[in-house]
């Protein structure tokens, strides 16, 4: 099967640069991250932070000017079973970046659990939801990185992209913006509702209809997804800085 090549559609500013711009423009008071690995995105935060990863491999100063930074070396599922970032920080999460296990159900659970920790005006960022090649979306990382008939050998985005149509279907109240940030997109989710139980209530039914490694579903997603160019995101015009929105409760 010939691999897809949507590379020309995912050529915006890198997701790292865009996240840096968001931090600079909105100045969040609290930040939460799932999936740290080398610390490239965690390093960008300047505020109080909670970060979760089962195996940190950071070789840089990820603390920087953060007044407080809490690192939890465990899976996000285990983390959420025992604690809550809003309790650790004493305030809701202003900005979150979810880049953990690259499987649909894991990101869906991370989103459900993270939204509960946010305020209505908070922002959740999702990575890898605009994969330019199909073979990088396999649920098995080993097959994803094989070079044969693969336009993007060595890349593994997994099937987390399926969270986007799931949010659009079950949570039309959310604002879901899919951007062309290189190399695999960056999704900006706003208009959050920390009290919503819609996704949690529907979780089992969602998984019952889940189809693994489905090329037709992937192609349909690319035909229907509305992509916002990173240059048109203009997050500063769409969202007031957090330090100007009053005190968190």
C-alpha angles and dihedrals in degrees: 000000000000114000122241119248115203091149093122088059095055102056104116126119112305117273089242092057091045093051089049089053091050092052091048096046100041102031097208117211093212133027133192126191133185115194109029104165105153095008098240094137096032089057090063095064118094098179136073106305144193118193131183129197132145091224123020114204099174116155095176140066101279093168098062111148096341109135089213132008124182118195121195115191099203140085117289090241091057091044095054092046090062109028148006128231092222090058093047092051097034092232140064120279110262097189130017132183118198115198104139130123108357096231126108099238093047094054091044090055091045090053093048092049095043096049088059088059095052137079123238090261096049125111130228119197122202124198132209096022096126103054111181094206129049097215092060088062097066115123089232111075092200093062092041094062097048111116100216111112088343121132091196108036114185094026123116119181095155121204099299088119087081089073090073097063088040092057091045091051102042101027110038087157090072123086106230116186118185111200131194095237110154134282106010106354135261122240120208114203119191140157088064126186112204090188095058118115096176096109094041092049091049096040098104092045091048091055092047090061094041116123119200122219096354113168095191091054090050092050091048090052092055091048093052106032115107109223120203115204112241089233089061096047093091093176093179091061093047099046133038117232111268093231088061097051099078132257120324117242 
